[in-house]
Amino acid sequence: MTRRRIFAVLRWAAVLFVLGFLGYQLWRVRHGVADSLRLVGWSNALLAAALAAVGGVPGFFGWRLLLAGLGTRLSLPVAARVFFLAGITRYLPGGIWPAVAHAALARPLGAPAARLAGAFVASQGLGVVAGLAVGLIALPWLVAADPLWWALLPLLGAAVLPLAAPGLLGRLLGVAQRILRRGEGSPVALPDRRTLLAVTGLMTLGWLISGVHVSVLVVALGASPAGALSVGIGGFALSTVAGIFTLVMPSGLGPREAVLGLTLAPLLTGPGLITLVALSRVLITVADLVSTAVVLGVLTWTRRSVPLTEGASS
């Protein structure tokens, strides 16, 4: 068996392991989920799951645009395969696995491993900028409950530095190169500020779409529609940003739920708040599983002899 086939088997084994692990976790909480679904209604739950799934699409195009700005253009089918296969590894403990997976998937394509890993890290950074900006939508409600939420403003100011100084992105890529021990000393082609702004705009759109799923659940659980849209979208963005900085727990588990509960406290309390936080996590996980399975299934079904890359450069 060639090395390439060995790596292919290992990649699919890792994916199946993650999917099996997530499926087992969902099976364990099936009774609690059933109770939560009865509270919010199946139609609201399906709408929320669909919004969570669609909200990830702009992030994919943002990552692909950023990667192109760094000098590597992947065809749409190949980019989707890399993005979704690597993305599912965020459910493994430890925040490094998506970057490692991007690097591993780059090698069969002949693309620079450090560049794909660095593009993922940089896209996460721009996603944090967009998430904090979207979180400001909920600021009027949050500061009315606790003035400490004004601390979001200096955090956002610090987060926009990569947009004001794109050279910081080069440092992220340099870190990826050193970790992967690839390309030391080679120049890094940085995207221009226009590309960074476009990527941040796509990330912002993704936050706005996916955050609506929380608003749907908030109203379904009996909260007043007044403020549900802004607090739901902003609270979800802030909670997910908090989860991004959690490198130990899979997919930000724990801090994400804690911040989401804090932001939604002005609208819900008690069992309703607990139900929403738990159900949001389950629906997002299911949306990730289903969207990944659908994308990979479609790509496998429609695979043709197409170029792996479109003008990829090393």
C-alpha positions as CSV (number, residue, x, y, z in Angstrom):
1,M,0.0,0.0,0.0
2,T,1.4,3.4,-1.0
3,R,2.0,6.2,1.4
4,R,-0.8,8.2,-0.3
5,R,-3.3,5.4,0.3
6,I,-2.2,5.0,3.9
7,F,-2.9,8.7,4.5
8,A,-6.3,8.5,2.8
9,V,-7.3,5.6,5.0
10,L,-6.1,7.4,8.1
11,R,-8.1,10.5,7.1
12,W,-11.3,8.6,6.6
13,A,-10.7,6.6,9.8
14,A,-10.4,9.9,11.7
15,V,-13.6,11.3,10.2
16,L,-15.5,8.1,11.0
17,F,-14.2,8.2,14.5
18,V,-15.4,11.8,15.0
19,L,-18.8,11.1,13.5
20,G,-19.1,8.0,15.7
21,F,-18.1,9.9,18.8
22,L,-20.6,12.6,18.1
23,G,-23.4,10.1,17.3
24,Y,-22.8,8.4,20.6
25,Q,-22.9,11.7,22.5
26,L,-26.2,12.6,20.9
27,W,-27.6,9.2,21.6
28,R,-26.7,9.6,25.3
29,V,-28.8,12.7,25.7
30,R,-31.7,11.6,23.4
31,H,-34.3,11.7,26.2
32,G,-33.4,15.2,27.3
33,V,-33.4,16.4,23.7
34,A,-36.8,14.8,23.2
35,D,-38.2,16.8,26.1
36,S,-36.7,20.0,24.8
37,L,-38.0,19.4,21.3
38,R,-41.5,19.0,22.7
39,L,-41.2,22.4,24.5
40,V,-40.0,24.4,21.4
41,G,-41.9,22.4,18.8
42,W,-40.4,20.4,15.9
43,S,-41.0,23.2,13.3
44,N,-39.1,25.7,15.4
45,A,-36.3,23.2,16.0
46,L,-36.0,22.3,12.3
47,L,-35.9,26.0,11.4
48,A,-33.3,26.7,14.0
49,A,-31.1,23.8,12.8
50,A,-31.4,24.9,9.1
51,L,-30.3,28.4,10.1
52,A,-27.4,27.1,12.0
53,A,-26.3,25.0,9.0
54,V,-26.8,27.8,6.4
55,G,-24.9,30.2,8.6
56,G,-21.7,28.2,8.1
57,V,-21.7,28.7,4.3
58,P,-20.4,32.3,4.2
59,G,-17.5,31.1,6.5
60,F,-16.5,28.5,3.9
61,F,-16.4,31.1,1.1
62,G,-14.6,33.5,3.3
63,W,-11.9,30.9,4.0
64,R,-11.6,30.0,0.3
65,L,-11.3,33.7,-0.6
66,L,-8.6,34.2,2.1
67,L,-6.7,31.1,0.8
68,A,-6.8,32.5,-2.7
69,G,-5.5,35.8,-1.4
70,L,-2.5,33.9,0.1
71,G,-1.7,32.4,-3.3
72,T,-3.6,29.0,-3.4
73,R,-6.8,28.6,-5.4
74,L,-8.8,25.5,-4.8
75,S,-11.6,24.4,-7.1
76,L,-15.0,24.5,-5.4
77,P,-15.4,20.7,-4.9
78,V,-11.9,20.3,-3.5
79,A,-12.2,23.3,-1.3
80,A,-15.5,22.0,0.1
81,R,-13.9,18.6,0.8
82,V,-11.0,20.1,2.6
83,F,-13.1,22.6,4.6
84,F,-15.7,20.2,5.8
85,L,-13.4,17.2,6.4
86,A,-11.1,19.4,8.5
87,G,-13.9,21.3,10.2
88,I,-15.5,18.2,11.8
89,T,-12.3,17.7,13.8
90,R,-13.1,20.7,16.0
91,Y,-15.3,18.3,18.0
92,L,-12.1,16.5,19.1
93,P,-10.6,17.8,22.4
94,G,-7.8,20.3,21.7
95,G,-8.1,23.3,19.4
96,I,-5.2,22.4,17.1
97,W,-6.9,19.6,15.2
98,P,-8.6,21.6,12.5
99,A,-5.3,23.4,11.6
100,V,-3.5,20.0,11.6
101,A,-6.3,18.5,9.4
102,H,-6.0,21.4,6.9
103,A,-2.3,20.8,6.7
104,A,-2.7,17.0,6.2
105,L,-5.3,17.5,3.5
106,A,-3.0,19.9,1.7
107,R,-0.3,17.4,1.0
108,P,-2.2,15.2,-1.5
109,L,-3.1,18.3,-3.4
110,G,0.5,19.5,-3.7
111,A,-0.5,22.7,-1.8
112,P,1.7,24.2,0.9
113,A,0.6,22.6,4.2
114,A,1.5,25.7,6.3
115,R,-0.5,27.9,4.0
116,L,-3.7,26.0,4.4
117,A,-3.2,25.7,8.2
118,G,-2.3,29.4,8.4
119,A,-5.4,30.3,6.3
120,F,-7.6,28.4,8.8
121,V,-6.0,30.2,11.7
122,A,-6.3,33.6,10.0
123,S,-9.9,32.9,9.1
124,Q,-10.6,32.1,12.8
125,G,-9.0,35.4,13.7
126,L,-11.2,37.4,11.3
127,G,-14.2,35.4,12.5
128,V,-13.4,36.6,16.0
129,V,-13.4,40.2,14.7
130,A,-16.7,39.7,13.0
131,G,-18.2,37.9,16.0
132,L,-17.3,40.7,18.4
133,A,-18.7,43.3,16.0
134,V,-22.0,41.3,15.7
135,G,-22.0,40.9,19.5
136,L,-22.4,44.7,19.8
137,I,-25.9,44.3,18.4
138,A,-26.9,42.9,21.9
139,L,-24.9,45.6,23.8
140,P,-27.9,47.9,24.7
141,W,-29.7,45.0,26.3
142,L,-26.6,43.6,28.0
143,V,-25.4,46.9,29.6
144,A,-28.9,47.6,30.9
145,A,-28.5,44.3,32.9
146,D,-24.8,44.7,33.8
147,P,-22.5,47.7,32.9
148,L,-19.6,45.3,32.8
149,W,-20.6,44.5,29.2
150,W,-19.1,47.8,28.1
151,A,-15.8,45.9,28.2
152,L,-16.8,44.6,24.7
153,L,-15.8,47.9,23.2
154,P,-12.1,47.8,24.0
155,L,-12.0,44.1,23.1
156,L,-13.4,44.9,19.6
157,G,-10.8,47.7,19.2
158,A,-8.0,45.2,19.9
159,A,-9.5,42.6,17.6
160,V,-9.6,44.9,14.5
161,L,-5.8,45.2,14.6
162,P,-5.4,42.5,11.9
163,L,-7.5,44.6,9.5
164,A,-5.6,47.8,10.3
165,A,-2.2,46.0,10.0
166,P,-2.5,43.0,7.6
167,G,1.2,42.2,8.4
168,L,0.0,40.6,11.6
169,L,-1.5,37.9,9.4
170,G,2.1,37.0,8.3
171,R,3.0,36.3,11.8
172,L,0.2,33.8,12.1
173,L,1.4,32.1,9.0
174,G,4.9,32.1,10.3
175,V,3.7,30.4,13.5
176,A,2.0,27.7,11.3
177,Q,5.2,27.2,9.3
178,R,7.3,26.7,12.4
179,I,4.8,24.3,14.0
180,L,4.7,22.3,10.8
181,R,8.4,22.8,10.1
182,R,7.7,23.7,6.5
183,G,8.9,26.7,4.5
184,E,11.2,28.3,7.0
185,G,12.6,31.5,5.5
186,S,10.3,31.5,2.4
187,P,8.3,34.7,1.8
188,V,4.6,34.7,2.6
189,A,2.3,36.3,0.1
190,L,-0.2,38.3,2.2
191,P,-3.7,39.3,1.0
192,D,-4.4,43.0,0.7
193,R,-6.7,44.9,3.1
194,R,-9.6,44.7,0.6
195,T,-9.5,40.9,0.7
196,L,-9.4,40.9,4.5
197,L,-12.4,43.2,4.6
198,A,-14.3,41.0,2.2
199,V,-13.5,37.9,4.3
200,T,-14.6,39.7,7.4
201,G,-17.8,40.7,5.7
202,L,-18.6,37.1,4.8
203,M,-17.9,36.0,8.4
204,T,-20.2,38.7,9.6
205,L,-23.0,37.4,7.3
206,G,-22.5,34.0,8.7
207,W,-22.8,35.2,12.3
208,L,-26.0,37.0,11.4
209,I,-27.6,34.0,9.8
210,S,-26.6,31.4,12.4
211,G,-27.5,33.7,15.3
212,V,-31.1,33.8,14.2
213,H,-31.5,30.2,15.3
214,V,-31.1,31.3,18.9
215,S,-33.8,34.0,18.4
216,V,-36.2,31.4,17.1
217,L,-35.6,29.2,20.2
218,V,-35.9,32.2,22.5
219,V,-39.4,33.1,21.2
220,A,-40.5,29.5,21.1
221,L,-39.7,29.2,24.8
222,G,-42.0,32.1,25.6
223,A,-39.7,35.1,25.8
224,S,-40.9,38.4,24.4
225,P,-40.0,39.0,20.8
226,A,-38.8,42.5,21.8
227,G,-35.0,42.1,21.9
228,A,-35.1,38.4,20.9
229,L,-33.5,39.1,17.5
230,S,-30.7,41.4,18.7
231,V,-29.9,39.5,21.9
232,G,-30.2,36.1,20.2
233,I,-27.8,37.0,17.3
234,G,-25.4,39.0,19.4
235,G,-25.4,36.6,22.3
236,F,-24.7,33.6,20.0
237,A,-21.8,35.4,18.3
238,L,-20.2,36.4,21.7
239,S,-20.6,32.9,23.1
240,T,-19.1,31.2,20.0
241,V,-16.2,33.6,20.1
242,A,-15.6,32.6,23.7
243,G,-15.6,29.0,22.6
244,I,-13.0,29.6,19.9
245,F,-10.5,30.6,22.7
246,T,-11.2,27.3,24.5
247,L,-8.4,25.1,23.2
248,V,-9.0,22.1,25.5
249,M,-12.7,21.3,25.2
250,P,-14.2,20.2,21.9
251,S,-15.9,23.0,19.9
252,G,-15.8,25.4,22.8
253,L,-17.9,23.1,25.0
254,G,-18.5,24.8,28.4
255,P,-17.4,28.4,27.9
256,R,-19.7,28.8,24.9
257,E,-22.7,27.6,27.0
258,A,-21.8,29.8,29.9
259,V,-21.5,33.0,27.9
260,L,-24.7,32.2,25.9
261,G,-26.6,31.7,29.2
262,L,-25.2,35.1,30.5
263,T,-26.2,37.0,27.4
264,L,-29.7,35.5,27.3
265,A,-30.4,36.0,31.0
266,P,-32.3,39.3,30.4
267,L,-34.8,37.3,28.3
268,L,-35.1,33.9,29.8
269,T,-34.5,32.4,33.3
270,G,-34.6,29.0,35.0
271,P,-35.6,25.9,33.0
272,G,-36.2,27.8,29.8
273,L,-32.7,29.2,29.7
274,I,-31.2,25.8,30.4
275,T,-33.3,24.2,27.7
276,L,-32.3,26.8,25.2
277,V,-28.5,26.5,25.9
278,A,-28.6,22.7,25.7
279,L,-30.8,22.5,22.7
280,S,-28.8,25.1,20.8
281,R,-25.6,22.9,21.2
282,V,-27.4,19.8,20.1
283,L,-29.0,21.5,17.0
284,I,-25.6,23.0,15.9
285,T,-23.9,19.6,16.3
286,V,-26.6,17.9,14.3
287,A,-26.5,20.6,11.6
288,D,-22.7,20.2,11.4
289,L,-23.0,16.4,11.0
290,V,-25.8,16.6,8.5
291,S,-24.2,19.3,6.4
292,T,-20.8,17.6,6.4
293,A,-22.4,14.3,5.4
294,V,-24.5,15.9,2.6
295,V,-21.5,17.8,1.2
296,L,-19.2,14.8,1.2
297,G,-21.9,12.6,-0.2
298,V,-22.7,15.0,-3.1
299,L,-19.0,15.4,-3.8
300,T,-18.4,11.6,-3.9
301,W,-21.5,11.0,-6.0
302,T,-20.6,13.7,-8.6
303,R,-16.8,13.3,-8.6
304,R,-15.4,13.8,-12.1
305,S,-12.0,14.3,-13.6
306,V,-11.5,17.9,-12.7
307,P,-8.3,19.8,-11.8
308,L,-7.6,19.6,-8.0
309,T,-6.4,23.2,-8.0
310,E,-7.0,26.3,-10.0
311,G,-3.7,28.0,-10.5
312,A,-2.4,26.9,-7.1
313,S,1.0,28.3,-6.2
314,S,3.5,27.0,-3.7
